[in-house]
Every structure is written in structure tokens, then in C-alpha cells.
Amino acid sequence: MITKKELQNKRLESEYEYFLSSVLMSYCQDNFLNFVSISKVLLSRDHGFIDVYIFCPKKHEKNTMEKLNHAKKHIRYQLTTFLKTTRNVPNIRFFYDNSMDVYEEIQDLIEKAK
């Protein structure tokens, strides 16, 4: 059974994902951020960190992560205006989501096994 606190965290994660995806859309003028999508957003238990899992083509991974980490402070500032507070604004951490790479490797192994 889902507790009230877990339900609140899921709602906040959903709101953060919506906000961050709209912010990333505003940065889409940059060619590297054109192919970026958010696959998952996780909020830490103490609400101090947001872990954002980004999916992008493998060849753009390094440049995309550099650009996102460079824009992290600006995105966090926009998050303060979204939350309408300067207290308890979580820090943002970006991670590359390699689930599609793992999926492709598994598919290749299945094809080789046939």
C-alpha cells in the first residue's frame, strides 16, 4: 500500500518532470539538446536532490551532459520561480539513461542466439 508521503513524492516528481521538460524545450535552440528527453525524475527522501535521467543519442551523450551540467544553476534558478520559494529548492543532478543501450545489447544477443 502506498503511503501518503510516497504519494506526495510521486506527485512532486511528476511536477518536476513536467517543469524540467518545458525548460529543456526552451533550450532546444542548441543542436545537442534537440534530441534530449527526460526518462525519469527521482526526488530524494529529504527533498534535497532531484535525479534527472536523460535519454539522448549515444554520440551526443558527452556534449549533452556537459551542456546540461553547465546550465544547472540557471535551471535551478528557474525552479525557484516555479516553486515560488527560495527555501528547500532541491539540487539537480543529471544522469545519462543507458536503458536503451542495454535493450539494444540484449536484442543483439537474442539475435545471435537464434
Buried (B, 14 or more C-beta within 10 A) or exposed (E): EEEEEEEEBEEBBEBBBEBBBEBBEEBEEEEBBBEBEBBBBBBEEEEEBBBBBBBBEEEBBEBBBEBBEEBBEEBBEBBEEBBEEEEEBBEBBBEBBBEEEEEEEEEEEEEEEE
